[in-house]
């Protein structure tokens, strides 16, 4: 792995010596001149969000940078959630005073680039000798690129994996004698995943939970050779009813609709899947890296991770966030200097050590800052390996409305007593997405429904 390097300029200080010549006509000392006022620091505003541990890491990095750069002070503006941060960003932009550097989710990229709110960063980072060849994850860089340029720098690039409880799910009991064992390296098929979910037999305990939303359904469709939309960059319709997509959905529904494997909708309303997993009453659930420190808070809970099960080939989805430089920044140079420092091995390691963040810096992913040997999960290398198989859902400005609208329809597929014919259901979901993805084509009186 080639480590990225950061060119550091050293400002020279000119000292002017004034030599007084001649003698005064009297013995009084020359009049003292006031010392020059030192130059004020350039303030770089830095907006971030997340749990306290991550915010504290960002503040530590900002404080270290400020100490090491006499002419710059990084001021952190922190928010508890992404939504809070985006509300504040929009207000600051409207007032003509956006933060110089800010954290955002991949879903925000389309809107920000469309509004010309961000300044591309690839040329600035190249000037600072940041290596994009092998130093940072390829799909992270691709996810934050648009118009043939890197718009924002990926900071957190976690793929979805299976979290499981080894006390409920024993991998060595899944296969028949003589067959290859199921391991973190080999992964498992959907059939093997279903077999594992049958292991817990106690009352009030179930084997698996998969959320009825596009984020958790999409990897199974991709794995089965299907597509979620007709065009990821410019989607016009969902394609859940297409042949391979429908076949993958049918296989997934055979698993998630089995009442012996998963809790019903009423039970989950009373106590969430996460709470049941923390209580040791759920064998498996899907999640990203930021779930790790949440589960570690449960002192008696044992857990590990596995790749997502395969319908056909291996596939998963990634949840990513990136750091953007505001187009309206008055301190582009200083903000770019700080961004280059932020993604360095040292500082990416500080973020990784929180347990919440999976940095795009490849060297850090292979270091103990991220792997955290001896802590749960014991197989953290699964995250880095699965990232290579990760795909992304569209990030267009209309996509959030599609995700929200399909939530109810997918919930019905997961829990309604009768869902046949499945083809009709999926076609209705696809049709309902068209006016959402193309609002200009929707008639004023239309109110799309995904229920046939």
Order of alpha helices (4+ residues) and beta strands (2+ residues): beta-alpha-beta-alpha-beta-alpha-beta-alpha-alpha-beta-beta-beta-beta-alpha-beta-alpha-alpha-alpha-alpha-beta-alpha-beta-beta-alpha-alpha-alpha-alpha-alpha-beta-alpha-alpha
